[in-house]
Amino acid sequence: MKLVVFLGVMLVSIFALAACSTNSSSSKSKTTTINGTKYTLLKTLVANRDKGLTDSDYNDYFSGDDSSAAIMAIVSAGNVYVNGYQIPYLTDDGTASTEELVVDGQKMMWLDGGAGYETWYWDAQKMWQGSGRDLTTTAYDFTINLGYREGEAVKLYAKEGENTASLIEFTVINTALVTGLDTDSSSDTVTVTTTSETDDGDVTATVDVASDQFDSDIAIGDIVILTDDADKGLSAKKATAVTGKLVETDDIKNPQWLATDSDKAVDFSDGLIDRSHVPEYARNTQFIRGQRRLNLYDYDADVTMWQTSTGYSIGFTRGDAAKGALEYGINYAESQTSEIVVSTDGSDVSSDTYWVTQDIWDTYQTELTTAKALLEDSSATNLDYDAEILNLANALGGTEDVGQDFVQNPLGVIGSMQKGTKSS
């Protein structure tokens, strides 16, 4: 399986394949030469959905008063590159320079739409977002927000001797939680086994990486950053692992992070990192749900936050603390449900007692039994425990998700229970 991960959300409506042999960079990325023209790095920015380029930034790095026009002028010149791939420029009559982008025989992007509103689309299976964007809207998005993908570096270059931007380069990444590794010395490749989220649930997937592009520090249970570069191909690098604790706040869905070597808890940015190969139980929102619903904030053990090189959170794992956390979660779940009864409509339950329907109770009991059995399974891994913590948390449920999408935020027992209506 060839994973192509360069297709980003920033300027996604205008990609095309470039003649990459004309693009070279210095070892420190201070200069780059494209089509014989040398460019010097002006500024490296980190994308953030809440903060785009300021007026001062534009005055410093772009020419003219109209920032959208400045961006589009660079696009039209064919001077925007993503992972070494050139975004398709516009010809003199305003049309795109190519109709489709093909990589290794796979059509990754194609131009479609009616007159005056042609949009670039891409293989939705390769990206978390599947909607197209027209050229003008995309330029505006980049101008205002630096796109919607947080935590990735955007580099602004000027022609040698000039001081305003005329070339933009940025890198788009994908991420994966490693569940298996297999090295094939005959082909100099490493097959990384991962888990991909689909409409039918999490499924096993594999990604082949050349041995010289594979970080030898990567181990099963790590989260890795996958980057597809036009010159080097696909690479896998271990994400930054930081140990610490999630600290509960009044905003129950947004805890703070207390790193092991720090004495102050801080907010952390989830961002919109592409987690195509990270299973639900390791993703920020779902991991935090497990912490919250099973009261694991009170379980005194560090967890690992996996980050991009720019400090944005990709996800979490519990490592060797996972089994103990699951055992704690089982005990907590039982303590919260010991007095709940089963009823069809609550008419036979006193007003001081909570009840749920039989199907909700059975789902919870089945998951509780599964969790207890996993504790006794000698072949279970730390990732198995992490996955079961989320399953049990979903079955136990919570009142904080009432009114939200049932599939994404299952209510479980706690979110569904009601007081009886039987008169005393």
Buried (B, 14 or more C-beta within 10 A) or exposed (E): EEBBBBBBBBBBBBBBBBEBEEBEBEEEEEBBBBEEBBBBBBBEBBBBBEEBBEEEBBEBBBBEEEBBBBBBBBBBEBBBBBBBBBBBBBEEEEEBBBBBBEBEEEEBBBBEEEEEEBBBBBBEEBBBBEEBBBBEEBBBBBBEBBBBBBBBBBBBBBBEEEEBBBBBBBBBBBBBBBBEBEEEEEEEBBBBBBBBBEEEEBEEBBBBBBEEBBBEEBEBBBBBBBBBBBEEBBBBBBBBEBEBBBEBEEEEEEBBBBBEEEEEBEEBBBBBBBBBBBBBBBBBEBBBBBBBBBBBBEBEBBBBBBBBBBBBBBBBBBBEBBBBBBBBBBEBBEEBBEEBBEBEEBEEBBEEBBBBBEEBBEBBEEBBEEBBEBBEEEEBBBBBBBBBBBBBBBBBBBEBBEEEEEEEBBBBBBBBBBEBBBEE
